[in-house]
Amino acid sequence: MHLGPRLVVADHVAGKLSILDIRTGRTTARLDRRHLAEHAGFLALPRDRTAFVDDRAGELLVLDPYGPDHGRPAVEARVPVAVPAEHLAADRSGRRIAVTTGLGRNWTAWSDQLTAVDLAADGGPSAVRVRTRTGEPGVTFTGFPDDPMVVLRHREPGELTAYRHAELMAAAPSLPPAEPAYTLPLPDHDGHGDACDPLTGGVFAAAGSGVHRARADGGALVSADTLPWDVGARSGGRGYYLRLDAARRTLWSVVRGGPAAPGHWPDWTNDAWWHHLDSGRGGRLGLGPGLVFRLAVLAAHVAFARVHPDGDELILVSTGGTVPAVSARLPLPPMAGAPRRGGTPWDGVQRRAIAASPGASLVAVTRGGHGEVHVFDAATARQTALVTVPTPLDEGGHLALITPGDTSPSDPVGR
C-alpha cells in the first residue's frame, strides 16, 4: 500500500493534535490534552517518526504518523523530560535526544535543567536530568556515532558547551550539576538559531556577528571561521533562524534588518540568506518587509511565510538551479487578530506556522485563529488543499509534514 504525506497539526493552546492524510483530508489519529512546546517544535526521526515535548505533561512523545494505517498506535514512546522545553535535537541515529529548558511564560531565566534521552536503552526508553546553566540554550549534536556530544548554545554569557551524551545518561539521580567536557566562546546576548550537519559533525550557531561554526576533532570541540551575514551587495541585519537543507548541503536563515523597536515590525527588512557547505558559495535574496521567521525545506524549494499589514504571502525560492531564486509569491488569506502597526508581531496576536517535506513539493501554512491549514504545491505554485481542524489554531499552531522515506532526519534539530 502506497501511503502519501502525513500532516501533523498541533494546536498548542487548545491542547489538541491531529494526524491527517493530505490526499484525502482524512484524520487518521487525534490526541487530546497534548500541549506541544511550540518553541521547540517537531523533531524529525528516522523511520518516518517525529517527536515533540508536551509542555504541560513534561513528556517527550515519539509519534508514528503511519502507525494507525498499519494497526499501530500513533504514540510510539513517552519519556519524562524537564519543561518548559526550549529546544530539542537528536544525534544522527535518532536514538539519542537532548531537551533544553527555557523561560516558558516567565520574563526571566529560571530553569537550568537539561534532559538526555536514550530511546533504545535496555528495558525501554530512558531519560536523565542534570543541571547546566539558566538561560535559553539551543542544542545540537556532534562527535562520533557511538559517542556523540550534546552541544549547548548559551546567550549570557555567550558560549558553546559540549557534554558526552553517555556521561549525561550515567549521571546520578537528584539533578546533579553537569560539567562540560569542552567550551568555546560566543558573542554575548545575541545567539539565536542552531543547526548541525550529521555528515561532517559540524555545528552552527547564529549570532549578530554571523554564523559561528564548530566541530568535533579528536574528541575535542574546535572552532572554525565565522560565516558573515553580509554577502555580495546586500548587507546589514542578522539571522534569527537557521536550518539545514541536507539534500543540497545548504544552510538557510532569514536576515532581519531595519528599526529595532518591535512596534516598527512592518518596516523590518527580510532577506533569505544561504551558504553551501561544500563549495562555500552563498548569497542573499530580498523577501520583503514585515515578519518572516521560520522557513520550510521542500524537494526543490525553500518556503517562507511573510506577514505584513498590506497582505501576507507565501514565498517560494527555487533551489534547483545554480543559484537560488524567488520563483513565486502566493497571497495568503488575512487573519482576524493579525499583528498590527504599533504593536509587537508576537504578543497576543495570530501567527502562521509553516512546514514541508524535503521528499515532496508540498508546503503547508496555517491561518492562525481560523483553524485552517492551506496546502500548496510548489511545482505548480497553486493551492491544492484546504485542511480544517476543530480548534482555532490560536498563535498559529504548529505543523510537521512527513513523506515516507524523506531526508527530514538529516536535519536533526527541532523545528
C-alpha positions as CSV (number, residue, x, y, z in Angstrom):
1,M,0.0,0.0,0.0
2,H,1.4,3.4,-1.1
3,L,0.9,6.0,1.6
4,G,1.1,9.7,0.8
5,P,2.3,12.5,3.0
6,R,1.0,12.9,6.6
7,L,0.3,16.3,8.1
8,V,0.6,16.6,11.9
9,V,-1.3,19.7,13.1
10,A,-0.8,20.8,16.7
11,D,-2.9,23.4,18.5
12,H,-0.7,24.0,21.5
13,V,-3.1,26.4,23.1
14,A,-6.1,24.2,22.9
15,G,-4.1,21.0,23.6
16,K,-5.1,19.1,20.5
17,L,-3.1,17.3,17.9
18,S,-4.3,15.7,14.7
19,I,-2.6,13.5,12.1
20,L,-4.1,13.8,8.6
21,D,-3.8,12.2,5.2
22,I,-3.3,15.3,2.9
23,R,-4.6,13.4,-0.2
24,T,-8.0,12.6,1.3
25,G,-8.2,15.0,4.2
26,R,-8.9,12.0,6.5
27,T,-7.9,12.3,10.1
28,T,-6.0,9.1,11.0
29,A,-5.3,9.9,14.6
30,R,-6.1,12.5,17.2
31,L,-4.5,13.2,20.6
32,D,-6.3,15.3,23.3
33,R,-4.8,17.2,26.2
34,R,-1.4,17.4,24.5
35,H,0.2,20.8,24.6
36,L,3.2,20.9,22.2
37,A,6.1,23.1,23.3
38,E,5.8,25.5,20.3
39,H,9.3,27.0,20.5
40,A,11.0,23.5,20.5
41,G,8.7,22.3,17.7
42,F,8.7,18.9,16.0
43,L,11.9,16.8,15.7
44,A,12.2,14.5,12.7
45,L,13.4,11.0,13.4
46,P,14.3,8.0,11.2
47,R,11.6,5.6,10.0
48,D,9.2,8.4,9.4
49,R,8.8,9.2,13.1
50,T,8.6,12.7,14.7
51,A,8.9,13.8,18.3
52,F,7.7,16.7,20.4
53,V,7.6,17.8,24.0
54,D,4.3,18.1,25.8
55,D,5.0,21.2,28.0
56,R,2.1,20.6,30.4
57,A,2.7,16.8,31.0
58,G,6.5,17.1,31.0
59,E,6.9,14.3,28.4
60,L,8.7,13.7,25.1
61,L,6.4,11.9,22.8
62,V,7.6,9.9,19.8
63,L,4.9,9.8,17.1
64,D,4.5,7.1,14.4
65,P,2.3,9.1,11.9
66,Y,1.8,6.0,9.7
67,G,1.2,3.6,12.7
68,P,-2.6,4.0,12.6
69,D,-2.6,2.9,8.9
70,H,-1.0,-0.4,10.0
71,G,-2.8,-1.1,13.2
72,R,0.0,0.5,15.4
73,P,-0.7,3.3,17.9
74,A,0.2,6.8,16.9
75,V,2.3,7.3,20.1
76,E,5.3,5.0,19.9
77,A,7.0,6.2,23.1
78,R,6.6,8.5,26.1
79,V,9.6,9.7,28.1
80,P,9.6,12.2,31.0
81,V,11.6,15.4,30.4
82,A,12.1,18.7,32.1
83,V,10.0,21.6,30.9
84,P,9.4,24.3,29.7
85,A,11.1,22.9,26.6
86,E,13.2,25.4,24.8
87,H,14.9,23.3,22.1
88,L,15.4,19.6,21.3
89,A,17.8,17.8,19.0
90,A,18.9,14.2,18.1
91,D,22.1,12.5,17.1
92,R,22.5,11.2,13.6
93,S,21.0,7.8,14.6
94,G,17.9,9.3,16.1
95,R,18.4,7.2,19.2
96,R,19.8,9.9,21.5
97,I,17.9,13.1,22.2
98,A,18.6,16.2,24.3
99,V,16.0,18.7,25.5
100,T,16.9,22.1,27.0
101,T,14.6,24.3,29.2
102,G,13.9,28.0,28.8
103,L,11.7,30.8,30.1
104,G,8.3,29.4,29.4
105,R,5.7,32.0,30.4
106,N,8.2,33.9,32.5
107,W,10.1,37.1,31.9
108,T,13.5,35.9,33.3
109,A,15.5,32.7,33.0
110,W,14.9,30.3,36.0
111,S,15.5,26.7,34.8
112,D,18.9,25.2,34.3
113,Q,17.8,21.6,33.6
114,L,18.9,19.6,30.6
115,T,17.4,16.2,29.8
116,A,19.3,13.5,28.0
117,V,17.2,10.7,26.4
118,D,18.1,7.2,25.1
119,L,15.2,5.8,23.1
120,A,16.9,2.4,22.8
121,A,18.2,1.9,26.4
122,D,18.0,-1.5,28.0
123,G,14.5,-2.0,29.3
124,G,13.0,0.7,27.2
125,P,13.4,4.5,26.6
126,S,15.2,6.2,29.4
127,A,15.8,9.8,30.5
128,V,18.2,11.6,32.9
129,R,18.1,15.2,34.0
130,V,21.1,17.3,35.0
131,R,21.7,21.0,35.8
132,T,23.7,23.2,33.5
133,R,23.1,27.0,33.2
134,T,19.9,29.1,33.3
135,G,19.0,30.8,30.0
136,E,17.5,30.0,26.7
137,P,20.0,27.4,25.4
138,G,19.9,26.0,21.9
139,V,21.1,22.4,21.4
140,T,22.8,20.3,18.7
141,F,24.8,17.1,18.5
142,T,28.3,16.4,17.2
143,G,31.0,13.7,17.6
144,F,31.3,10.1,16.7
145,P,28.2,7.9,16.1
146,D,29.0,5.7,19.1
147,D,30.0,8.5,21.4
148,P,28.1,11.7,20.4
149,M,28.3,15.0,22.3
150,V,25.5,17.3,23.2
151,V,26.4,20.9,22.4
152,L,24.5,23.7,24.1
153,R,24.5,27.3,22.8
154,H,24.3,29.9,25.6
155,R,23.5,33.6,25.3
156,E,24.6,35.2,28.6
157,P,27.5,34.9,28.6
158,G,27.8,33.6,25.0
159,E,29.3,30.1,24.9
160,L,29.2,26.7,23.4
161,T,29.4,23.9,26.0
162,A,29.7,20.2,25.0
163,Y,28.8,17.2,27.1
164,R,29.2,13.5,26.2
165,H,25.7,12.0,26.0
166,A,26.9,8.7,27.6
167,E,28.2,10.6,30.6
168,L,24.9,12.5,30.9
169,M,23.0,9.2,30.9
170,A,25.2,7.9,33.6
171,A,24.6,10.9,35.9
172,A,23.4,10.3,39.5
173,P,19.7,10.9,40.5
174,S,18.5,14.2,42.1
175,L,19.6,16.6,39.4
176,P,23.4,16.8,39.8
177,P,25.3,19.7,38.1
178,A,27.0,18.6,34.9
179,E,30.4,19.9,33.9
180,P,31.0,20.4,30.2
181,A,33.8,18.4,28.6
182,Y,34.6,21.3,26.3
183,T,33.7,25.0,25.9
184,L,34.1,27.6,23.2
185,P,33.3,31.4,23.5
186,L,30.5,33.1,21.6
187,P,29.4,36.7,21.5
188,D,27.2,37.7,24.4
189,H,23.4,38.1,24.5
190,D,22.5,37.6,20.8
191,G,22.7,33.9,20.0
192,H,19.5,32.8,18.1
193,G,19.4,29.8,15.9
194,D,21.1,26.4,15.6
195,A,21.8,23.8,13.0
196,C,24.1,20.8,12.6
197,D,25.4,18.7,9.8
198,P,25.3,14.9,10.6
199,L,27.6,14.2,7.6
200,T,30.6,16.1,9.0
201,G,29.6,16.6,12.6
202,G,29.7,20.4,12.1
203,V,27.5,22.6,14.4
204,F,26.4,26.1,13.6
205,A,25.1,28.9,15.9
206,A,23.6,32.1,14.6
207,A,24.6,35.3,16.3
208,G,24.7,39.0,15.4
209,S,28.2,38.7,14.1
210,G,27.4,35.8,11.8
211,V,27.1,32.0,11.9
212,H,29.7,30.6,14.3
213,R,31.0,27.1,13.4
214,A,32.4,24.3,15.5
215,R,33.1,20.6,15.0
216,A,34.5,17.6,16.9
217,D,38.2,16.9,16.3
218,G,39.9,14.1,18.0
219,G,37.2,14.0,20.7
220,A,37.5,17.8,21.3
221,L,35.3,20.7,20.2
222,V,37.2,23.2,17.9
223,S,36.0,26.3,16.2
224,A,36.1,27.3,12.6
225,D,35.8,30.6,10.7
226,T,32.5,32.6,11.2
227,L,30.2,32.9,8.2
228,P,29.2,36.6,7.7
229,W,25.6,37.8,7.2
230,D,26.8,40.3,4.6
231,V,27.1,38.7,1.2
232,G,27.9,40.5,-2.0
233,A,26.0,43.7,-2.4
234,R,23.5,43.0,0.3
235,S,24.5,43.9,3.9
236,G,23.1,44.8,7.3
237,G,20.9,42.8,9.7
238,R,21.4,39.4,11.3
239,G,19.8,36.0,11.1
240,Y,17.1,34.9,13.5
241,Y,16.7,31.4,12.4
242,L,18.9,28.7,11.0
243,R,18.3,25.3,9.4
244,L,19.9,22.8,7.0
245,D,18.8,21.7,3.6
246,A,20.6,18.4,3.9
247,A,20.0,17.2,0.3
248,R,21.7,20.3,-1.1
249,R,24.2,20.7,1.7
250,T,23.0,24.3,2.2
251,L,22.4,26.4,5.4
252,W,19.4,28.8,5.3
253,S,18.4,31.7,7.5
254,V,16.3,34.8,7.5
255,V,18.3,38.0,7.9
256,R,16.3,40.8,9.5
257,G,17.2,44.5,9.3
258,G,15.5,47.8,9.8
259,P,14.4,49.5,13.0
260,A,15.0,47.6,16.2
261,A,11.7,48.5,18.0
262,P,9.1,45.7,17.8
263,G,6.4,48.2,17.2
264,H,8.0,49.1,13.8
265,W,7.9,45.5,12.7
266,P,6.1,46.3,9.4
267,D,9.3,48.2,8.4
268,W,11.7,45.3,9.1
269,T,13.6,44.1,6.1
270,N,14.0,40.4,5.4
271,D,16.5,38.5,3.3
272,A,16.8,34.8,2.6
273,W,20.5,34.0,3.4
274,W,22.1,30.8,2.1
275,H,25.5,29.2,2.3
276,H,26.6,26.0,0.5
277,L,28.6,23.9,3.0
278,D,30.9,22.2,0.4
279,S,31.5,24.9,-2.1
280,G,31.5,27.9,0.2
281,R,29.2,29.8,-2.1
282,G,26.5,32.0,-0.6
283,G,24.1,34.8,-1.2
284,R,21.0,36.8,0.0
285,L,17.6,37.2,-1.6
286,G,15.1,40.0,-0.7
287,L,11.8,38.7,0.7
288,G,10.1,41.9,1.5
289,P,9.2,43.9,4.6
290,G,7.3,42.7,7.7
291,L,7.7,39.5,9.8
292,V,9.4,36.4,8.3
293,F,10.6,33.8,10.7
294,R,10.6,30.1,10.3
295,L,11.2,28.5,6.9
296,A,10.5,25.1,5.4
297,V,12.6,22.9,3.1
298,L,10.9,21.2,0.1
299,A,12.2,18.8,-2.6
300,A,13.2,21.7,-4.9
301,H,12.3,24.8,-3.0
302,V,12.6,26.6,0.3
303,A,9.4,28.3,1.5
304,F,8.9,31.4,3.7
305,A,5.7,32.9,5.1
306,R,5.7,36.7,5.2
307,V,3.2,38.6,7.5
308,H,2.5,42.3,6.7
309,P,-0.4,44.7,7.3
310,D,-0.7,45.2,3.5
311,G,-1.1,41.4,2.9
312,D,0.5,38.1,3.8
313,E,2.2,35.8,1.3
314,L,3.9,32.5,0.8
315,I,7.3,33.0,-0.9
316,L,8.8,30.1,-2.8
317,V,12.6,30.1,-3.5
318,S,13.7,27.6,-6.1
319,T,16.8,25.6,-5.2
320,G,17.1,23.5,-8.4
321,G,19.3,25.9,-10.3
322,T,22.9,27.1,-9.9
323,V,21.8,30.0,-7.7
324,P,18.6,30.1,-5.6
325,A,15.9,32.5,-6.9
326,V,12.4,33.5,-5.9
327,S,10.0,31.5,-8.1
328,A,6.6,32.5,-6.8
329,R,4.8,34.8,-4.3
330,L,1.4,33.4,-3.4
331,P,-1.1,35.5,-1.4
332,L,-2.4,34.1,1.9
333,P,-5.9,34.9,3.3
334,P,-5.8,37.5,6.1
335,M,-6.1,36.6,9.7
336,A,-8.5,38.2,12.1
337,G,-6.4,39.2,15.1
338,A,-3.2,39.6,12.9
339,P,-0.4,41.8,14.1
340,R,-1.0,45.5,13.7
341,R,1.2,48.5,13.2
342,G,2.4,49.9,16.5
343,G,2.1,46.5,18.4
344,T,4.5,43.6,18.5
345,P,4.2,40.8,15.9
346,W,4.1,38.0,18.6
347,D,2.3,39.1,21.7
348,G,-1.4,38.4,21.8
349,V,-1.8,38.2,18.0
350,Q,-2.3,35.5,15.5
351,R,0.7,33.9,13.6
352,R,1.4,31.5,10.9
353,A,3.2,28.1,11.1
354,I,4.9,26.6,8.0
355,A,6.0,23.0,7.3
356,A,7.2,20.9,4.3
357,S,8.9,17.7,3.5
358,P,12.2,17.5,1.6
359,G,10.7,14.5,-0.2
360,A,7.8,16.3,-1.8
361,S,6.8,19.6,-3.4
362,L,4.0,20.3,-0.9
363,V,4.1,23.1,1.7
364,A,1.5,23.8,4.4
365,V,0.8,27.2,6.1
366,T,-1.6,27.8,9.0
367,R,-4.1,30.6,9.3
368,G,-4.0,31.3,13.0
369,G,-7.3,31.8,14.7
370,H,-9.3,30.3,11.9
371,G,-8.5,26.6,12.3
372,E,-7.2,26.4,8.7
373,V,-4.1,24.9,7.0
374,H,-3.5,25.9,3.4
375,V,-1.6,23.4,1.4
376,F,0.3,24.4,-1.8
377,D,2.2,22.5,-4.5
378,A,5.5,24.4,-5.2
379,A,5.8,22.6,-8.5
380,T,2.7,24.3,-9.9
381,A,2.7,27.3,-7.5
382,R,-1.0,26.6,-6.7
383,Q,-3.1,25.7,-3.7
384,T,-4.0,22.1,-3.7
385,A,-5.9,21.6,-0.4
386,L,-7.6,23.4,2.5
387,V,-7.4,21.4,5.7
388,T,-9.7,22.4,8.6
389,V,-9.3,21.3,12.2
390,P,-11.8,21.6,15.1
391,T,-9.8,24.1,17.1
392,P,-8.8,27.7,16.1
393,L,-5.0,27.2,16.0
394,D,-4.5,30.3,18.1
395,E,-1.0,31.7,17.9
396,G,-0.7,29.9,14.6
397,G,-0.3,26.3,16.0
398,H,2.5,24.2,14.7
399,L,3.0,21.7,11.9
400,A,5.0,18.8,10.7
401,L,4.8,17.3,7.2
402,I,6.2,13.8,6.6
403,T,6.7,11.9,3.4
404,P,7.7,8.2,3.5
405,G,11.5,7.9,3.4
406,D,12.2,11.6,3.1
407,T,15.5,13.1,4.4
408,S,14.0,15.1,7.3
409,P,16.0,13.3,9.9
410,S,19.2,14.6,8.2
411,D,18.2,18.0,9.9
412,P,18.2,16.6,13.4
413,V,17.1,19.8,15.2
414,G,13.5,20.5,16.4
415,R,11.6,22.9,14.1
